[in-house]
Amino acid sequence: MRERSSALSTPQLSHHLPKPSHKLITMGAIIVVNNSSTTIHVFVSKYTNSNGNDDWFTLAPGKRDSWARSGWELVAFKNANDSDRAGKYVPVNTEVVFTDLAHIAVN
């Protein structure tokens, strides 16, 4: 039996895709919990998510909210008349529990 000539053989196809030239960044979250008896004002920086929102938000007592981020961010709190503030610099996938301006836990 004769071998087929290379002109008649089926070409070998490569199914390997080139590696992307950029790093894929997946978003995590920073969760803020209001463990106080009053509405709080909270701000989360957007150093790692330029599409994020870094406005001040209100969070009712007993409620929680999350901010999509991919790295370290500043989480800040202020009182109702903005005469006092406090904050923490936290990594992504962290829960920040606010009890009062002197008691902010990072979990």
ZADO-1210 file (C-alpha; in nm, 4 decimals, padded with zeros to 6 digits):
<atoms>
<atom x="00.0000" y="00.0000" z="00.0000" code="MET" pos="1"/>
<atom x="00.1337" y="00.3411" z="-00.0922" code="ARG" pos="2"/>
<atom x="00.1330" y="00.6462" z="00.1328" code="GLU" pos="3"/>
<atom x="-00.0719" y="00.9428" z="00.0209" code="ARG" pos="4"/>
<atom x="00.1140" y="01.2338" z="-00.1204" code="SER" pos="5"/>
<atom x="00.1294" y="01.5425" z="00.0986" code="SER" pos="6"/>
<atom x="-00.0769" y="01.7325" z="-00.1563" code="ALA" pos="7"/>
<atom x="-00.3742" y="01.5070" z="-00.0811" code="LEU" pos="8"/>
<atom x="-00.3404" y="01.4937" z="00.2974" code="SER" pos="9"/>
<atom x="-00.5663" y="01.6891" z="00.5284" code="THR" pos="10"/>
<atom x="-00.3876" y="01.9876" z="00.6831" code="PRO" pos="11"/>
<atom x="-00.3396" y="01.9864" z="01.0606" code="GLN" pos="12"/>
<atom x="-00.5234" y="02.2727" z="01.2276" code="LEU" pos="13"/>
<atom x="-00.4179" y="02.4296" z="01.5528" code="SER" pos="14"/>
<atom x="-00.6968" y="02.5163" z="01.7936" code="HIS" pos="15"/>
<atom x="-00.4769" y="02.7034" z="02.0365" code="HIS" pos="16"/>
<atom x="-00.5768" y="03.0643" z="02.0858" code="LEU" pos="17"/>
<atom x="-00.3076" y="03.3194" z="02.1531" code="PRO" pos="18"/>
<atom x="-00.2796" y="03.4350" z="02.5130" code="LYS" pos="19"/>
<atom x="-00.4293" y="03.7794" z="02.5713" code="PRO" pos="20"/>
<atom x="-00.1795" y="04.0597" z="02.6071" code="SER" pos="21"/>
<atom x="-00.3732" y="04.2147" z="02.8956" code="HIS" pos="22"/>
<atom x="-00.4454" y="04.0875" z="03.2439" code="LYS" pos="23"/>
<atom x="-00.8078" y="03.9970" z="03.3141" code="LEU" pos="24"/>
<atom x="-00.9277" y="04.1707" z="03.6291" code="ILE" pos="25"/>
<atom x="-01.2269" y="04.0294" z="03.8076" code="THR" pos="26"/>
<atom x="-01.4250" y="04.2433" z="04.0445" code="MET" pos="27"/>
<atom x="-01.4748" y="04.1542" z="04.4036" code="GLY" pos="28"/>
<atom x="-01.6662" y="04.3625" z="04.6532" code="ALA" pos="29"/>
<atom x="-01.6352" y="04.5706" z="04.9638" code="ILE" pos="30"/>
<atom x="-01.9387" y="04.5248" z="05.1869" code="ILE" pos="31"/>
<atom x="-02.0431" y="04.7857" z="05.4427" code="VAL" pos="32"/>
<atom x="-02.2771" y="04.6970" z="05.7298" code="VAL" pos="33"/>
<atom x="-02.4505" y="04.9585" z="05.9446" code="ASN" pos="34"/>
<atom x="-02.4539" y="04.8107" z="06.2947" code="ASN" pos="35"/>
<atom x="-02.5665" y="05.1386" z="06.4538" code="SER" pos="36"/>
<atom x="-02.9114" y="05.2678" z="06.5471" code="SER" pos="37"/>
<atom x="-02.8926" y="05.5668" z="06.3098" code="THR" pos="38"/>
<atom x="-02.8593" y="05.6233" z="05.9365" code="THR" pos="39"/>
<atom x="-02.4947" y="05.6634" z="05.8353" code="ILE" pos="40"/>
<atom x="-02.3161" y="05.8320" z="05.5463" code="HIS" pos="41"/>
<atom x="-02.0582" y="05.6107" z="05.3742" code="VAL" pos="42"/>
<atom x="-01.8074" y="05.6644" z="05.0935" code="PHE" pos="43"/>
<atom x="-01.5962" y="05.4020" z="04.9137" code="VAL" pos="44"/>
<atom x="-01.3102" y="05.5252" z="04.6953" code="SER" pos="45"/>
<atom x="-01.2810" y="05.4018" z="04.3382" code="LYS" pos="46"/>
<atom x="-00.9049" y="05.3620" z="04.2946" code="TYR" pos="47"/>
<atom x="-00.9500" y="05.0103" z="04.1503" code="THR" pos="48"/>
<atom x="-01.2748" y="05.0665" z="03.9594" code="ASN" pos="49"/>
<atom x="-01.2857" y="05.3840" z="03.7518" code="SER" pos="50"/>
<atom x="-01.6459" y="05.3005" z="03.6581" code="ASN" pos="51"/>
<atom x="-01.7447" y="05.2837" z="04.0241" code="GLY" pos="52"/>
<atom x="-01.9214" y="05.5570" z="04.2174" code="ASN" pos="53"/>
<atom x="-01.7426" y="05.7405" z="04.4981" code="ASP" pos="54"/>
<atom x="-02.0317" y="05.9618" z="04.6077" code="ASP" pos="55"/>
<atom x="-02.1507" y="05.9665" z="04.9684" code="TRP" pos="56"/>
<atom x="-02.4390" y="05.7240" z="05.0265" code="PHE" pos="57"/>
<atom x="-02.6769" y="05.6803" z="05.3192" code="THR" pos="58"/>
<atom x="-02.7179" y="05.3419" z="05.4801" code="LEU" pos="59"/>
<atom x="-03.0097" y="05.2768" z="05.7170" code="ALA" pos="60"/>
<atom x="-02.9618" y="05.1029" z="06.0535" code="PRO" pos="61"/>
<atom x="-02.9178" y="04.7270" z="06.0197" code="GLY" pos="62"/>
<atom x="-02.8690" y="04.7471" z="05.6419" code="LYS" pos="63"/>
<atom x="-02.5735" y="04.6477" z="05.4248" code="ARG" pos="64"/>
<atom x="-02.4540" y="04.7472" z="05.0805" code="ASP" pos="65"/>
<atom x="-02.1688" y="04.6469" z="04.8514" code="SER" pos="66"/>
<atom x="-01.9328" y="04.8263" z="04.6140" code="TRP" pos="67"/>
<atom x="-01.7674" y="04.6443" z="04.3209" code="ALA" pos="68"/>
<atom x="-01.3912" y="04.6883" z="04.3520" code="ARG" pos="69"/>
<atom x="-01.0802" y="04.4858" z="04.2668" code="SER" pos="70"/>
<atom x="-00.8232" y="04.6031" z="04.5213" code="GLY" pos="71"/>
<atom x="-00.7523" y="04.8237" z="04.8211" code="TRP" pos="72"/>
<atom x="-00.9963" y="05.1111" z="04.8828" code="GLU" pos="73"/>
<atom x="-01.0742" y="05.3745" z="05.1427" code="LEU" pos="74"/>
<atom x="-01.4066" y="05.3319" z="05.3233" code="VAL" pos="75"/>
<atom x="-01.5068" y="05.6503" z="05.5067" code="ALA" pos="76"/>
<atom x="-01.7955" y="05.7530" z="05.7281" code="PHE" pos="77"/>
<atom x="-01.9251" y="06.0942" z="05.8358" code="LYS" pos="78"/>
<atom x="-02.1878" y="06.2151" z="06.0790" code="ASN" pos="79"/>
<atom x="-02.5079" y="06.3862" z="05.9633" code="ALA" pos="80"/>
<atom x="-02.3742" y="06.7442" z="05.9887" code="ASN" pos="81"/>
<atom x="-02.0282" y="06.6458" z="05.8520" code="ASP" pos="82"/>
<atom x="-01.8457" y="06.7676" z="06.1627" code="SER" pos="83"/>
<atom x="-01.6684" y="06.4356" z="06.2221" code="ASP" pos="84"/>
<atom x="-01.5316" y="06.1616" z="05.9966" code="ARG" pos="85"/>
<atom x="-01.3527" y="05.8277" z="06.0281" code="ALA" pos="86"/>
<atom x="-01.2397" y="05.5598" z="05.7878" code="GLY" pos="87"/>
<atom x="-01.0397" y="05.2480" z="05.7105" code="LYS" pos="88"/>
<atom x="-00.8187" y="05.1453" z="05.4187" code="TYR" pos="89"/>
<atom x="-00.9304" y="04.7913" z="05.3306" code="VAL" pos="90"/>
<atom x="-00.8623" y="04.5187" z="05.0727" code="PRO" pos="91"/>
<atom x="-01.1227" y="04.3851" z="04.8320" code="VAL" pos="92"/>
<atom x="-01.3588" y="04.1119" z="04.9594" code="ASN" pos="93"/>
<atom x="-01.3741" y="04.2738" z="05.3012" code="THR" pos="94"/>
<atom x="-01.6735" y="04.3446" z="05.5221" code="GLU" pos="95"/>
<atom x="-01.6623" y="04.6755" z="05.7097" code="VAL" pos="96"/>
<atom x="-01.8973" y="04.6948" z="06.0092" code="VAL" pos="97"/>
<atom x="-01.9833" y="05.0427" z="06.1380" code="PHE" pos="98"/>
<atom x="-02.1009" y="05.0728" z="06.4992" code="THR" pos="99"/>
<atom x="-01.9962" y="05.4352" z="06.5556" code="ASP" pos="100"/>
<atom x="-01.7133" y="05.6616" z="06.4387" code="LEU" pos="101"/>
<atom x="-01.4832" y="05.5173" z="06.7073" code="ALA" pos="102"/>
<atom x="-01.5783" y="05.1551" z="06.6352" code="HIS" pos="103"/>
<atom x="-01.5316" y="05.0383" z="06.2761" code="ILE" pos="104"/>
<atom x="-01.4500" y="04.6687" z="06.2380" code="ALA" pos="105"/>
<atom x="-01.2834" y="04.5158" z="05.9329" code="VAL" pos="106"/>
<atom x="-01.3610" y="04.1483" z="05.8740" code="ASN" pos="107"/>
</atoms>
